[in-house]
Amino acid sequence: MSPTMSLPAWARPHWQPNDEEILLQFYVFGNFEAVRVPSQDYGSPGLPEGITSTNHHHHELRAWEGYPLGGSMGKLFKEEAPEAYRAAVDAPQVLVVRGRLPDQPDTGYLRDVMGVIAGLLDIGGVAVLDPQIVSLFDADGWRRRYLVPDGAPIRSHLLILRDAESEAGRSWIHTRGMRKFGRPDFSLRDVPDAQVNLAGSLCERLVELEVLGGRFQDGQQVEIPGLPEDLVARLGGGPEHPDFNNSFVEFRWPV
């Protein structure tokens, strides 16, 4: 059988190995048939070593302290994705796909995991929760985002967020999801509201550089056309950081 829609595995031409781990975690809700997951239809041989899947009765998962459809996160999904939320809540089974990997010179591991998720949606999956980008999709919504000609763009695997700073007229632009690639997230502080689009475009370029293997050093200067001075990278954060659950590279916009 020829692939239904092969998922991409990006080469990482700028790859510089580091000690940070890749973290993947997904919840797939549904009523799964007891058959082989057809991941090969999507160019995936199955889950890579280090990534596991466990099947749970949904009523058992509801008792977990970190149940992903409960609390404030569940309320958010109920408001922002009501159809996906209802499909997930009503599903009798939950398959949890998760694990950690050392830094990798390509992203074949992500292609393989996404191919398994695509296959699960073909055998009874109805919704997919990606907690790293705080997003819940129904099956069709997930397919529209990730099963597209030539593969979904890097941006689809991440969130780029905007929050108001304490100083009026300035915004904080930041990302979530870079742990999927074993790289820090980004934080752009004190961005004037008039330059938010420029900062968003910059964030996308920085993300792509890291996904393709690049790294930033503390104190590294980055020249940005149109700004009066270079941005300076400052490293911080860690897995317990409340805003990122990850390390981050922070830049402060010039005043």
N, C-alpha and C positions, 0 to 999 in steps of 0.2 A: 504493500500500500504506500502510495506516495504521501509525503507530509501534507496535512490539511493546511497548516500555516506555520512554517518554521520560525522559531524565535531566534533573535540574534545573540551572538556571543561576541562582545566587543574585544578586539585586541587592545592591549594597554601599552602603546608605544612609549609612553613616558614613565613606565613602571619603575618605581624605586621601592624596594621591599621595606616594610616596617614591622613593628611588633604588635600593631593593633589587629584585633580579630575582626573577621567578617561575622556579622550576626544576621541570621534570617529567621523570621517567625511569621507564620500565616495560620489563620483559622479558616477551614473550609466547612461550611454547614451544608447538610443534605441528608439524603437517605440512600446510602451507597450500595450498589449491587456488588455481590461477591464475585467479581471478575477482575481480570488483569486491568490495571490502569493503562489506557492507550497513550502513554506519553510519547512513544516513538512516532506517533502521527505528527508530533510537534517538534521533532528533531532532538528529543531528550531520551537518553537510555535509562532514565530513572533518577532517583535521588542520589546525589554524590555522597561519598563517604564523609561522615561527620554530620549529616543532616538526617533526621529520623522523622517518621510519621507515627502518630498514635491515634487510635480511633476511640472515641468516648461516646457513651450515651449522654445526650444533652442534659437530661435531668441531673446527672452526676456532676457535670461541669458547672452547673449553676451554683453548686456548693463551694466552688473554689473561691478563695479570697480575691484573686485577681480575675474573676469572671469578666470577660471583655464586653459583654452586653449589659452589664450592671453599672450602677453608680452614675457618675457624671458622664462617663464615656458612652454608656448606653443611652442616656438622655440626649446626648449630642447626636448619636446616630438616628435615634427615633425622630428627631426634628429635621435633620439634614438629608437623610436617606430613608424615608419611611417605608418604601416598598422593599428595599433590601433588608431593613431591620425586621419587618414582619416575616419575610421569608426565612431569615436566620433564626428568629425566635421560635418559629413553628417547626423548624427542622428537628428530626429525632436524633440525628447523629452530628458529631463535630470531629473532624479530622484535623489534628494539630501537627503542622509541619514546622520544625524548628531545629536549630543547631548552630554551631560555631565552626569556623574554618580559619586556618592561617591565611595571611595575605596571599593573593593569587596573581599570577602574571597575565591572566585573562579572565573574562567573566562567564566562562562556560558553566560554572556552578550555578549561576543565576538563571541562565537559559534552561538548565536541566530541571531546576525546581519549578520554574514557571511552566515548563512543559508538563510536569506532573499535575500542577494545579489545573491547567487546561484540560488534561485528561480526566481529572476528577469531576469537572463540570459536565463531561460527556456521560458519566455513569451515575448521575444522581445529585451532584453538587448544585446548590441553588444560590449560595452567597459566599463571598470571600472577604475576610477581615484582615487588613494589613495594619497592625497596631503601630508600626514604626512611622507610618504617615497618617495615622489616625483616620483611616478611610475604610468604609464598608461598601462593597459593591454587590449588586445582584449579578447573576450569571451573565446576563446579556451586557450589563454595564462593564463587567471585568473584560469580557471579550472585546468590546468596542475600544477599550483603553489599551489593551495589550496585544490582541491578535489583529494587527493591521499590516498591510503590505509593507515589506522591507523592515518590519519590526517597529515597536513603539520607541519613541525618542527617550533618551536618558531622563529627560524632565518628567516623564510619566511615573518614574519610580520614586520620586521625591516630592516633598512639599517645599514651596517657597512662600513664606509668611510675611505679613506686614503688621506691625503693632506700633501704636503711638509711643513716642518717648515722653519723658516727664517735661521736657522743654517743648512748648507749643510750636507747631510748624515743622517738627522733625519726626522721623520714623525710624523704626528698627526693622531691618530686613534680615530674615534668618531662615535657615533650612532645617528640615528633619528628614532622616532616612539614609544618611551617608554611611551608616554602619553596615548597610547592605554591601558596601564596596570596601569596607575596612579602612575608611578614611574619615577625618573629622568633618563635622558640619561647619557651616559658615554663619558668621554674625557680622552684619554691617550696621554700625551704630551712628546715631546723629545725622541721618540722611535728611537733608532738606526735602520737604514735601514736593518741591518743584523738580527734584532730581530722582524721585522714586523710580521712574521708568528706567533711567540710566543705571541705578543701583540694581534693579531687577535683572536687567540684561547682563550686567557684570556678574551677578550671582550665578546666572546660568553658565557663563563662560568659566567661572571658577569651578563650578560643579563638574563640568565636562572635563576640565583639566585633571581633576582628582580621579574621576571615574576611569579615565584613560591612564591612570597610574601615577600622576604627579603628586608631589608633596610640597608643603610649605615649611620653611624654617622660622623659628621665632626671630623677629626683627627683620625679616625679609621685606624689602621694599618692592612695591608694585606700581608701575607707572600707568596711569589711566588718562587717556586723551580727554581733554576738556576740564580736568581738575588742576588746581593751581599747584598742588604738591603731591608727591607719591603717597600711597597708602602703605601703612606699616603693619605687617602681620604679627599678631600676638596670639600665642597658643594657650589654651586653658581647658577647663572642663574635665569630664571623665564620665564613666558609666552612671554615676549617681547624680549627675547634674540635673536639676529639675526641668530645665528648659530644653535640653538636648538628649539626655540619657546617652551622652557621647562626649568625646573630646570635641573641641571646636577651634577654628581659626577666626580671630576677630580683627576687624578693621574699623577704625574710627574715621568718619568723613571729615575732611578739613573744614574748619570754620570759615 
